[in-house]
Every structure is written in structure tokens, then in C-alpha cells.
Amino acid sequence: MVTSAADPPMTAPLPLPRPSLAEILDGAVAVSLPMRTRFRGQDAREVMLLRGPLGWAEFAPFPEYTAPETAAWLAAAVEAGWSGLGEPHRTQIPINATLPAVPPEQVEAVLWGFGDPGSIPAVKIKVAEPGQSLEDDLARFREAARLVPQAGLRADANAGWTHQQALRAITALAEECGERIEYVEQPVPGVEGLAELREALQARGLAVRLAADEAVRKAEDPLRVARLGAADLIVVKAPPLGGVAAAAEIVRASGLDAVVSSALDSSVGLTAGLALAARLESLPYACGLGTAALLAEEVVNEPLIPEDGVLAVPHRHGVIAAPEPDPELVARHRVSAERQRWWEDRVRAAYGG
């Protein structure tokens, strides 16, 4: 577990009137960024960059999100570009490495993308990948454990296991890695599924923490996880929760420890996650905000890649602000006119939602 200094919470920016749809779309540009490794079923990450009066922002809901769900992503982008992200009080954020469901021989190359492996405080390892087995997951864990002996280990199943599969897998992971397992993230679907699994693990005497992700960010009531005692901690992402202020309030109201993570954002979008991490009163775990390392190319000249296990919170004139996209890089990665219209239509649908 990584501890952080008890810095005071970030000052919240003052809310501004909601910009018009025309203001939001003025200068908006969608880009497609190639990835180093297939991740979440994607070889490239498409995002839409928005320019507000207070800085750049990103609107990037995944394709499966419906219009009502994307409204929260747009609210987060509007907060970043039009209301601002406030002043940083915690200026450095500990960052975990994120390991896709790659074979063991590719693990080392992925980890080096997050800087010197010796400085990595924790590794989040994808498991329950369709078409792979538990032995594939264990082999990936063994290799990560060998390469970064100082790091905590986390499993992220993206709700891909059944109850029985999760019991078997978590038991095997605990036997393999013991106390190095910091937590298992969303091993089964739903809040009730998490609560049932947590009870079963406790009955077996397995002291493995469970973290809720999808059960928070895709739930109508994100605090239900805490009320049902379904998880030991929550994973929060600013865009799907409606922005930094909204996500920070969910963490406060839950009373649970939180890990701030990204939604596979570009360095522009990652800034909101860093702002959230800078705002929380307690930050006991390294955050999953190093995912720019998974992108082969970016829209900024200096991507937000961790150094020595941390990321500095980007700011200008004392205020948190995303790095400026490079016009040449934006032009290089700009999507087709058809895809640009598709993204603009998503903004319109989200605005109406």
C-alpha cells in the first residue's frame, strides 16, 4: 500500500453557467491514438478534444455507453474546460502500472513503459480476459511479481468472472502472491454479486480486499456499494462520474478508501483524474493514472508518463490545467470526416441527456 502526505483538499472551482452546445463544439476535434498493446478490445483510442475558456478538456465515453451515460462524461469535460479544475494542494500523485492481458514474455516491455520498473509502487493486472484461462492470469502475475518485487499487485477482472470462478481465482492468487495482493477489482458483476463474494471470501478466511469499479461508475446509485458493505474500497474515474467535484463527493459520502483511475484517456483527459487525486483528503493507494504509457502516440509533446513512480499534477499560473495539444499531432491523428460527425452527434446526444 502506498501512502501519501495528508495534504489539504483542493479548493473547488466556482461553477459557471453551462456553455451552449455551439460553444462546446466550436473547435472540437476527434482524434484516434494508436495503442502499444490491445487493451479493452481496442487497438486505438478515439477521443474528442474540446477547448474551453479555462483550458483543454476531453470527451471520450467508450462506444458502448448510451446517451444518458455519456451526459456525465460531457459534464466532466465542461467542468474541466469551462469551470476549471482548481488549485493543486497535492502536487505529486503515486501511480501504478497497468498491465493488459499480455503473455508473460511481453510483461517486461509493458512495465518499462511506465518508467524504471524498480520505481513502480503497484501493478494493476488485467485478468478474466475472454479466451484466456486462469493459468494465463497466474502466469502473468508470476512474471510481474518477479520483475517488480517491491510492488503491490492488483487484479482487475472487469466483472468477467462468475461467483465460483472468482472464488477459485482469488484463492489461487492469494496462494500465489499472498499479502502482495492489494485488492481484486470488480471480480463479478453488480453490487449484490460483490457483496455475496465478499461474504464468501470472509467465510473461507481469505483476507483479500475487493474494490468496486463498474458497480460505482455505471450504477444509478454509486453509494449503494458502501451501504451494502459490498467492497473494501472504490475505484473512481472523473469522467463517468460527472467530473472532479462530483467524484470527490461520492468518495466523501461513501466513507471508503478510493483509488483514482483513468478511462484510458489521453494526457489531456488524464489531467481531470490527477486533479481528483490532488483533491481527495486521503490517498492511501497508488492511482491508475499512468495509462498514457499504453498509447503509442499522443496529442501533446510531453505525455503524462510516470517518473520514479509518480506523476506531477500539471498546472499553469497555480491552477490545474491540461497540457496544450500540439496542432501538428492533432492534425496527424485527426479522424475522418465521418467519424468527426459521429463524435459531434455523441456530444449533441449527451448535451440533450
Helices and strands as residue ranges (DSSP letters): H 21-25, E 29-39, E 42-52, E 55-59, H 67-78, I 79-83, E 92-94, E 97-99, H 104-112, G 117-119, E 122-126, H 134-147, E 152-156, H 163-177, G 178-180, E 181-185, H 191-203, E 210-212, H 214-217, H 224-227, E 233-236, G 239-241, H 244-254, E 257-260, H 267-279, G 291-294, E 310-312, E 315-316, E 319-320, H 327-333, H 337-352
